[in-house]
Amino acid sequence: MVSRTVKRRGTLIGMMLCVVVGTAQPAIASTAADASGRAAAFRASPVHEAERGIARSLASSLRHPRWRERVREAVLGAQDVDLQNLAGRAAGDPTGRRLHTAVAAANRRIVGLKGLPASTGSLLRMRLGAPAMRPRLRAGITPWVAVAAADGHAKALTAYDSRGRAHAVDTARVPERPLYILDIDVSKAHRAGLAVLHKALAGKDLDTPKSANTPDTEGWWATKVTAVEVKDDEEPWFKGAAEMFSLVTGFGPDGKARVDSVDMPYLDYDNTVYYPNQILVNWSNYKYNLADVVMMEDDDGTNYKALAQALTTALLTVTDQGAYIPLVNAVLSAVPDSWFTDDPDYVESWYTLSKNSTGRLNGASGNGWMTVEPYFVEQF
């Protein structure tokens, strides 16, 4: 997961990167008291609090041997386990039934907190903290349960044992005791969130595709991303892959500001160059030969409904003055301040991308780059 701390809007260019180094050396620190104050240097989001409640419930359920073995087999057999589905299949196990009731309620709350429709379904997932923990889990050691920290530079995670006690787990090292990490299915939430964003923007005519003005050339010019990288240092062991998307902004043929959201599901990790050959801009949707790009990352606390409302409110106030106006600032000013502090939602931005842009383009914050080229999309 991309993790970084970003300064407030006035100093976005001076973005600071977080450094969290994970090693395979076993070490663990524990305490009988709740360690949440040391586990994160920021106020937990409501989503994180809901996850934390389920982490305690799951840890307590592991006191029961038959259920503990069922969970262990599921985790060893899959990279991610749908916790609600797992508990729901345990119809004959009272422990599983009780946990299923709690998880289902938490899932409904989390879906609402993220501004997603009820049809999104279950989002809570469970996984083993690191591959190095597999031998000890197979050996029968009862795992602790922790929530993946939203803050990538957290010094410790709060993990719960089967007796309800909290322990501070050092994030700089993979611990000896196996950990089940509770997290959000960010990929699933991300897909549902982009649908919410599209619907809200379309409702205000802010992402309506061009239809009646198709050029006589029977095709359209695009800008294609041939390579892209987001910079950061080593990823902590307790984080999963990122879910990235970009907001492409400009003025449509009708002179209204518009936003096109572009999913980037391949962009999972920092310090990795990806070669997607992905269409980023469809220039037939724009009035001017210039557009801006804001790259963002989904995380546990991202509320797509709030993002859509903020974007539509901000962009509807921007009017075409007969010349191109950069819209990055309008987008960034619409995003809540908290997204620029402890949350990793804002990643990078690029100004004044044109149809003829070619080669490497460094982001305004110095946190990422991409290489692009013009590409003509022919109609059949």
C-alpha positions as CSV (number, residue, x, y, z in Angstrom):
1,M,0.0,0.0,0.0
2,V,1.3,3.4,-0.8
3,S,2.0,5.2,2.4
4,R,3.0,8.8,2.9
5,T,2.2,12.0,4.8
6,V,1.2,15.0,2.7
7,K,1.4,18.6,3.9
8,R,-1.7,20.9,3.7
9,R,-2.9,22.2,0.4
10,G,-0.8,25.3,0.5
11,T,2.4,23.2,0.5
12,L,1.5,20.2,-1.5
13,I,4.7,20.4,-3.6
14,G,6.7,19.9,-0.4
15,M,5.1,16.5,0.2
16,M,6.9,14.4,2.8
17,L,7.4,10.6,2.3
18,C,7.0,8.1,5.1
19,V,9.7,5.5,5.6
20,V,8.7,2.2,7.2
21,V,11.2,-0.6,6.9
22,G,10.1,-4.2,7.5
23,T,12.6,-7.0,8.1
24,A,12.3,-10.7,8.8
25,Q,14.0,-10.6,12.2
26,P,11.5,-11.8,14.9
27,A,10.7,-9.3,17.6
28,I,7.6,-8.5,19.6
29,A,6.6,-6.2,22.4
30,S,3.5,-6.8,24.4
31,T,1.5,-5.2,27.2
32,A,-1.6,-6.2,29.1
33,A,-3.1,-2.8,28.7
34,D,-4.7,-1.5,25.5
35,A,-1.8,-0.4,23.2
36,S,-3.8,1.6,20.8
37,G,-2.3,4.9,21.9
38,R,1.1,3.8,20.8
39,A,-0.1,1.9,17.7
40,A,-1.0,5.0,15.8
41,A,-0.1,8.7,15.9
42,F,-3.5,9.8,14.6
43,R,-7.1,9.6,15.5
44,A,-8.6,6.3,14.2
45,S,-11.4,6.7,11.6
46,P,-14.9,5.3,12.2
47,V,-14.1,2.6,9.7
48,H,-10.9,1.6,11.6
49,E,-12.9,1.6,14.9
50,A,-15.4,-0.8,13.3
51,E,-12.6,-3.1,12.1
52,R,-11.0,-3.0,15.6
53,G,-14.2,-4.2,17.2
54,I,-14.3,-7.2,14.9
55,A,-10.6,-7.9,15.5
56,R,-11.4,-8.2,19.2
57,S,-14.4,-10.5,18.5
58,L,-12.4,-12.7,16.1
59,A,-9.5,-13.0,18.6
60,S,-11.9,-14.0,21.4
61,S,-13.5,-16.6,19.1
62,L,-10.2,-18.4,18.7
63,R,-10.5,-19.7,22.2
64,H,-12.6,-22.5,20.8
65,P,-10.5,-25.2,19.2
66,R,-12.8,-26.4,16.5
67,W,-13.5,-22.9,15.2
68,R,-9.8,-21.9,15.5
69,E,-8.9,-24.9,13.3
70,R,-11.5,-23.9,10.7
71,V,-10.1,-20.4,10.6
72,R,-6.5,-21.6,10.4
73,E,-7.3,-23.9,7.4
74,A,-9.0,-21.1,5.6
75,V,-6.1,-18.7,6.1
76,L,-3.5,-21.2,5.0
77,G,-5.5,-22.1,1.9
78,A,-6.1,-18.6,0.6
79,Q,-4.4,-15.2,0.3
80,D,-7.4,-13.4,1.6
81,V,-10.5,-14.8,3.4
82,D,-14.0,-13.2,3.3
83,L,-14.6,-13.2,7.0
84,Q,-18.4,-12.9,6.8
85,N,-18.6,-15.8,4.3
86,L,-16.3,-18.0,6.4
87,A,-18.4,-17.4,9.6
88,G,-21.7,-17.8,7.6
89,R,-20.6,-21.3,6.5
90,A,-20.2,-22.4,10.1
91,A,-24.0,-22.9,10.6
92,G,-23.5,-25.7,13.1
93,D,-20.9,-23.9,15.1
94,P,-22.2,-21.5,17.8
95,T,-19.0,-19.5,17.7
96,G,-19.1,-19.0,14.0
97,R,-22.8,-18.0,14.2
98,R,-22.1,-15.3,16.8
99,L,-19.2,-14.0,14.9
100,H,-21.2,-13.9,11.6
101,T,-23.8,-11.7,13.3
102,A,-21.2,-9.2,14.5
103,V,-19.3,-9.2,11.1
104,A,-22.4,-8.7,9.1
105,A,-23.4,-5.7,11.2
106,A,-19.8,-4.3,10.9
107,N,-19.9,-4.7,7.2
108,R,-23.1,-2.8,6.8
109,R,-21.7,0.0,8.9
110,I,-18.4,0.1,6.9
111,V,-20.2,0.2,3.6
112,G,-22.2,3.2,4.8
113,L,-19.2,4.9,6.1
114,K,-17.5,4.6,2.8
115,G,-20.5,6.1,1.0
116,L,-21.2,2.9,-1.0
117,P,-24.5,1.2,-1.8
118,A,-25.8,-1.7,0.3
119,S,-25.4,-4.0,-2.7
120,T,-21.6,-3.7,-2.4
121,G,-21.7,-6.7,0.0
122,S,-19.1,-7.8,2.5
123,L,-15.8,-5.9,2.7
124,L,-14.0,-7.3,5.7
125,R,-11.2,-9.6,4.8
126,M,-8.6,-11.5,6.8
127,R,-5.1,-12.6,5.9
128,L,-1.9,-13.9,7.5
129,G,0.4,-11.0,8.3
130,A,3.4,-12.3,6.5
131,P,4.5,-15.5,4.7
132,A,7.2,-16.1,7.4
133,M,4.4,-16.7,9.9
134,R,3.1,-19.8,8.1
135,P,5.3,-22.4,9.9
136,R,4.3,-21.2,13.3
137,L,0.6,-21.1,12.3
138,R,0.9,-24.7,11.1
139,A,2.5,-25.7,14.3
140,G,-0.7,-24.8,16.2
141,I,0.3,-21.4,17.8
142,T,-2.9,-19.4,18.4
143,P,-2.6,-16.2,16.4
144,W,-3.3,-12.7,17.6
145,V,-5.6,-10.5,15.5
146,A,-4.7,-6.9,14.4
147,V,-6.2,-4.3,12.1
148,A,-4.0,-3.1,9.2
149,A,-2.9,0.3,10.3
150,A,-4.3,3.1,8.1
151,D,-1.2,5.1,8.9
152,G,1.7,3.4,7.0
153,H,4.3,4.9,9.2
154,A,2.8,3.6,12.5
155,K,5.4,2.3,14.9
156,A,3.2,-0.4,16.3
157,L,0.0,-2.3,15.6
158,T,-2.5,-3.2,18.3
159,A,-3.1,-6.9,18.3
160,Y,-5.6,-8.8,20.4
161,D,-5.2,-12.3,21.9
162,S,-7.9,-14.8,22.6
163,R,-8.4,-13.5,26.2
164,G,-9.1,-10.0,25.0
165,R,-5.7,-8.5,26.0
166,A,-4.1,-5.9,23.7
167,H,-0.5,-6.1,22.7
168,A,1.7,-3.6,20.8
169,V,3.4,-5.2,17.9
170,D,6.5,-3.5,16.4
171,T,5.8,-2.8,12.7
172,A,9.6,-2.6,11.9
173,R,9.9,-6.4,12.2
174,V,7.9,-9.4,11.4
175,P,6.9,-10.9,14.8
176,E,7.4,-14.5,15.8
177,R,3.8,-15.0,16.8
178,P,1.5,-15.4,13.8
179,L,-0.9,-12.5,13.2
180,Y,-4.2,-12.4,11.4
181,I,-4.6,-9.0,9.8
182,L,-8.1,-7.7,9.4
183,D,-8.5,-5.3,6.4
184,I,-10.9,-4.0,3.9
185,D,-11.3,-5.5,0.5
186,V,-10.1,-2.3,-1.1
187,S,-10.3,-3.6,-4.6
188,K,-14.0,-4.4,-4.2
189,A,-14.7,-1.1,-2.4
190,H,-12.8,0.7,-5.1
191,R,-14.9,-0.7,-8.0
192,A,-18.1,0.2,-6.2
193,G,-16.7,3.6,-5.3
194,L,-15.8,4.5,-8.8
195,A,-19.4,3.6,-9.9
196,V,-20.7,6.0,-7.2
197,L,-18.3,8.7,-8.5
198,H,-19.3,8.1,-12.1
199,K,-23.0,8.3,-11.3
200,A,-22.7,11.5,-9.3
201,L,-20.6,13.2,-11.9
202,A,-22.9,12.1,-14.7
203,G,-25.9,13.4,-12.8
204,K,-24.3,16.9,-13.0
205,D,-23.2,16.4,-16.6
206,L,-19.5,16.5,-15.4
207,D,-18.4,13.3,-17.2
208,T,-20.9,13.0,-20.1
209,P,-19.0,11.5,-23.1
210,K,-19.0,13.4,-26.3
211,S,-21.4,11.8,-28.8
212,A,-22.8,14.1,-31.5
213,N,-19.4,15.6,-32.4
214,T,-17.5,12.6,-33.5
215,P,-14.7,13.7,-35.9
216,D,-15.0,12.8,-39.6
217,T,-11.7,10.8,-39.2
218,E,-13.8,8.0,-37.6
219,G,-11.7,7.8,-34.5
220,W,-10.3,9.9,-31.8
221,W,-6.9,10.9,-30.3
222,A,-5.9,9.7,-26.9
223,T,-3.0,10.0,-24.5
224,K,-1.7,6.6,-23.6
225,V,0.4,5.8,-20.4
226,T,3.2,3.5,-21.4
227,A,5.1,3.5,-18.1
228,V,4.3,4.8,-14.6
229,E,6.0,4.7,-11.1
230,V,5.0,6.1,-7.7
231,K,8.0,6.7,-5.4
232,D,8.3,5.7,-1.8
233,D,10.6,3.6,0.3
234,E,10.1,-0.1,1.4
235,E,6.5,-1.1,2.1
236,P,5.7,-2.3,5.6
237,W,5.0,-6.0,6.1
238,F,1.5,-5.4,7.4
239,K,0.2,-3.5,4.4
240,G,-1.4,-4.9,1.2
241,A,-1.4,-3.7,-2.3
242,A,-2.7,-0.2,-3.3
243,E,-5.8,0.6,-5.3
244,M,-5.0,3.6,-7.5
245,F,-7.1,5.8,-9.7
246,S,-6.7,9.1,-11.5
247,L,-9.1,12.0,-12.0
248,V,-8.6,13.6,-15.5
249,T,-10.0,17.1,-15.5
250,G,-10.6,19.7,-18.2
251,F,-13.4,21.5,-20.1
252,G,-15.9,19.6,-22.2
253,P,-17.1,20.7,-25.6
254,D,-20.0,22.4,-23.9
255,G,-17.6,24.6,-21.9
256,K,-18.4,22.8,-18.5
257,A,-15.7,21.5,-16.3
258,R,-15.6,17.7,-16.5
259,V,-13.9,14.8,-14.6
260,D,-13.1,11.4,-16.0
261,S,-12.1,8.8,-13.4
262,V,-9.5,6.3,-14.7
263,D,-9.0,3.1,-12.7
264,M,-5.3,1.9,-12.4
265,P,-5.7,-1.6,-10.8
266,Y,-2.2,-2.7,-11.8
267,L,-0.4,0.1,-9.8
268,D,0.0,-2.0,-6.6
269,Y,3.3,-1.1,-5.1
270,D,5.8,1.8,-4.8
271,N,9.2,1.8,-6.4
272,T,7.9,-0.5,-9.2
273,V,7.7,0.6,-12.8
274,Y,4.5,-0.6,-14.5
275,Y,4.0,-0.7,-18.3
276,P,0.2,-0.6,-18.7
277,N,-0.3,0.9,-22.2
278,Q,-3.5,2.4,-20.8
279,I,-5.6,5.1,-22.3
280,L,-5.6,8.1,-19.9
281,V,-7.3,10.9,-21.8
282,N,-9.9,10.7,-24.6
283,W,-9.3,14.1,-26.3
284,S,-12.6,14.0,-28.1
285,N,-14.3,14.7,-24.7
286,Y,-12.4,18.0,-24.3
287,K,-12.8,21.5,-25.7
288,Y,-9.1,22.5,-25.2
289,N,-5.9,20.7,-26.0
290,L,-5.0,20.6,-22.3
291,A,-6.1,18.6,-19.3
292,D,-4.9,17.9,-15.7
293,V,-4.5,14.6,-13.8
294,V,-4.8,14.0,-10.1
295,M,-3.7,10.5,-8.9
296,M,-5.3,9.2,-5.8
297,E,-5.3,6.0,-3.7
298,D,-8.2,4.3,-2.0
299,D,-7.8,3.4,1.6
300,D,-10.0,2.2,4.5
301,G,-11.4,5.6,5.2
302,T,-12.1,6.8,1.7
303,N,-15.7,7.9,1.3
304,Y,-16.6,8.0,-2.3
305,K,-20.0,9.7,-1.8
306,A,-18.3,12.5,0.0
307,L,-15.6,12.8,-2.7
308,A,-18.3,12.9,-5.4
309,Q,-20.3,15.6,-3.6
310,A,-17.2,17.7,-3.0
311,L,-16.0,17.4,-6.6
312,T,-19.4,18.3,-8.1
313,T,-19.8,21.3,-5.8
314,A,-16.4,22.6,-6.6
315,L,-16.4,22.1,-10.3
316,L,-19.8,23.4,-11.0
317,T,-18.5,26.8,-9.8
318,V,-15.8,26.8,-12.5
319,T,-16.8,28.5,-15.7
320,D,-15.1,28.5,-19.1
321,Q,-13.5,31.9,-19.7
322,G,-12.6,31.2,-23.3
323,A,-9.1,29.9,-22.4
324,Y,-7.9,26.8,-20.6
325,I,-7.8,27.0,-16.8
326,P,-6.0,24.4,-14.7
327,L,-8.4,22.4,-12.6
328,V,-6.0,20.6,-10.3
329,N,-6.4,23.2,-7.6
330,A,-10.2,23.0,-7.8
331,V,-10.0,19.3,-7.3
332,L,-7.6,19.5,-4.4
333,S,-9.5,22.2,-2.7
334,A,-12.6,20.0,-2.8
335,V,-10.9,17.2,-0.9
336,P,-11.1,17.2,2.9
337,D,-8.0,18.4,4.8
338,S,-7.6,15.0,6.5
339,W,-6.8,13.4,3.2
340,F,-3.6,15.4,3.0
341,T,-2.4,14.6,6.5
342,D,-2.5,11.1,7.8
343,D,-4.4,9.4,5.1
344,P,-2.7,8.4,1.8
345,D,-5.5,9.4,-0.5
346,Y,-3.6,12.1,-2.5
347,V,-0.7,10.7,-4.4
348,E,0.4,13.0,-7.3
349,S,-0.8,15.5,-9.9
350,W,0.2,16.6,-13.4
351,Y,-0.7,19.9,-15.0
352,T,-1.3,20.8,-18.6
353,L,-1.2,17.5,-20.3
354,S,-1.7,18.0,-24.1
355,K,-2.6,15.8,-27.0
356,N,0.9,15.9,-28.2
357,S,2.6,15.2,-24.9
358,T,5.3,12.6,-25.3
359,G,7.9,11.1,-23.1
360,R,8.5,11.3,-19.3
361,L,6.3,13.6,-17.3
362,N,7.3,14.2,-13.6
363,G,4.5,14.9,-11.2
364,A,4.2,18.3,-9.5
365,S,5.0,16.9,-6.1
366,G,8.0,14.9,-7.2
367,N,6.4,11.7,-6.0
368,G,5.7,10.0,-9.3
369,W,6.3,10.0,-13.0
370,M,4.8,8.6,-16.1
371,T,5.7,8.3,-19.8
372,V,3.0,9.0,-22.3
373,E,2.5,9.1,-26.0
374,P,-0.2,10.2,-28.4
375,Y,-2.4,7.4,-29.7
376,F,-5.1,7.4,-32.3
377,V,-8.1,5.1,-31.6
378,E,-9.7,4.0,-34.9
379,Q,-13.3,3.1,-35.1
380,F,-14.4,-0.3,-36.7
